[in-house]
């Protein structure tokens, strides 16, 4: 149970970091980039890809069952 909470918190932290970078790079649209160039730029940056990886870790920590069958699920 504690490992699931730790993975949830790690995923939450990674997703916050990643999406802060994605939101901060929205300023590129004001500089003349169109939406497809913005998406291509976001996909090429590693710090922006951390956000979806964090969401995946959160999803896995919530929905993947642990080894114990009698574990209390919230």
Residue pairs with C-beta under 8 A, 6 or more apart in sequence:
1 66
1 71
1 72
3 66
4 61
4 62
4 66
5 61
7 57
7 60
7 61
8 57
8 58
8 61
8 62
10 54
10 57
11 54
11 55
11 56
11 57
11 58
11 59
11 60
11 61
12 54
12 58
13 54
14 50
14 51
14 53
14 54
14 57
15 50
15 51
15 52
15 53
15 54
15 55
15 58
16 54
17 47
17 50
17 51
17 54
18 47
18 48
18 49
18 50
18 51
18 52
18 53
18 54
19 51
21 45
21 47
21 48
21 50
21 51
22 42
22 48
22 51
25 38
25 41
25 42
25 45
25 48
26 38
28 37
28 38
28 41
29 35
29 38
33 41
42 48
43 49
65 71
